[in-house]
């Protein structure tokens, strides 16, 4: 187990310092072979977490890595390394959220596991409750899960204060990132940008490639291009380009995780430079990619942004169709609050089968 952990560190450094993902995965694969012959002791569990969270996660579907994380959780509980097991579970649940698992199902899982996380690994529980806040937010109900901390932490503000007082930069980053995603989902791009800048300022000590940093970069790329088209200045166009360049760099290392995010940010870029046909093609490609990877959440977002863009160039029937598809995808994901926002902002009329039709449209220009 210890030698496997050393191989993991070496592989991770290859990825982080030399940008050599292929070599990093090679060392990770060697570590995995060692683990297959190792006893199931504490280093074994910690090494599996590092392998699947930081090394072998690249170049394979995130759902596959998520399944391995859950196996790691089960092994850790079986062999008594409950703290490491809890960390593995926290990571697995977070990945399921951003892979687009049904929100009602995830809400049930968090309700079931949060108390256990708080008992065995309070730091993992603090991160997981942030995900639970966003799940409840998207569904449209208040988060009432802070009782797991027995009165020591009673809401997100006290959680942030606790993290700041303890100089827990990773947790501060997680709080600001949660607020960033919440503002983004509400299309409050100025607010989202504010939280993103704070999150980035605390992510500098989080070294190397990580899945959440990619999700942050992709969502911030969209935010920046939206702000540019709202007339907020060239600085946002440059920021959007910076995020797009980073995603394109990572595409060759992990197409499964990055591809549809790259396509959607590319669409926003083309929309920002008035490349109409390229923008249309990129929005459609992002929808197809999200569908192919089974991410109903990202499919919904692609349709929503497509609808906004098509409305801005006065292609109203096509925009209506995109907004209708966005609503239906958000409903399928279980994001009832977000679906309601789409319905109200774009005057969608519900029909008998639970899908939508358009009764009228608000026309919005991006520039």
TACORFEN-V303166 format. One record per pair of residues at least 24 apart in sequence whose ideal C-beta (glycine too) atoms are under 8 Angstrom apart, sorted by the first residue. I is the first residue (numbers start at 1). J is the second residue. Records with the same first field share a line. If there is no record, write none. Layout:
I: J  J
This chain:
1: 34  35  38  39  41  42  43  44  47
2: 43
3: 34
4: 31  32  34  35  38  43  44  47
5: 31  43  46  47  50
7: 31  34
8: 47  50  51  54  55
9: 50
11: 55
12: 50  54  55  208
15: 54  55  58  208  209
16: 207  208  209
21: 58  59  209  253  254
24: 55  58
25: 55  56  58  59
27: 55
28: 55  56
29: 56
31: 55
32: 56
40: 75  78  79
41: 79  81
42: 81  84
44: 75  79
45: 72  75  76  79  81  84  85  88
46: 81  84
48: 72  75  88
49: 84  87  88  91
53: 91  210  211
54: 208  209  210
57: 211  254  257
58: 209  253  254  257
59: 253  254  256
60: 254  256
61: 256  293
62: 95  98  99  211  256  257
63: 95  99  294
65: 95
66: 92  95  96  99
69: 95
82: 120  121
83: 120  121
85: 120
86: 116  117  120  121  124  125
87: 121  124
89: 113  117  124
90: 117  121  124  125  127  128
93: 128  131
94: 127  128  131  212
95: 211
97: 131  134  135
98: 211  215  297
99: 294  295  297
100: 294  295  296  297  298  299  333
102: 333  334
103: 135  138  139  333  334  335
104: 139  334
105: 334
106: 135
107: 132  135  136  139
110: 135  145
111: 145
114: 145  148
115: 148
117: 148
118: 148  149
122: 149
123: 168  171
125: 149
126: 153  159  162  163  171  174
127: 171  174
129: 159
130: 156  159  174  175  177  178
131: 178
133: 178  182
134: 178  181  182
137: 182  185  337
138: 185  333  334  335  336  337  338
139: 334  335  336  337
140: 336  337  340
169: 202  205  206
170: 202  205  206
172: 202
173: 199  202  203  206
176: 202
177: 212  216
180: 216  219  220
181: 219
184: 219  222  223
185: 335  338
186: 341
187: 341
189: 223  226  227  230
190: 227  232
192: 219  220  223
193: 220  223  224  227  236
196: 220  223
209: 250  253
211: 257
214: 247  250  257  258  261
215: 261
217: 243  246  247
218: 243  247  258  261  262  264  265
221: 247  265  268
222: 264  265  268  305
225: 265  268  269  271  272
226: 268  366
228: 272
229: 271  272  312  366  367
230: 366
231: 367
237: 272
240: 265  268  269  272
241: 269
244: 269
256: 293
259: 289  293
260: 286  289  290  293  295  298  302
261: 298
263: 289
264: 298  301  302  305
267: 302  305  306  309
268: 305
271: 309  312  366
274: 367
276: 313
279: 309
280: 310
283: 309
287: 325
296: 329  332  333
297: 329  333  335
299: 329
300: 326  329  330  332  333  335  338
301: 326
303: 329
304: 342
307: 346
308: 364  366
309: 366
311: 361  362  363  364
312: 364  365  366  367
314: 363
316: 361  363
319: 361
320: 346  358  361
323: 348  358
324: 348  355  356  357  358
327: 356
328: 355  356
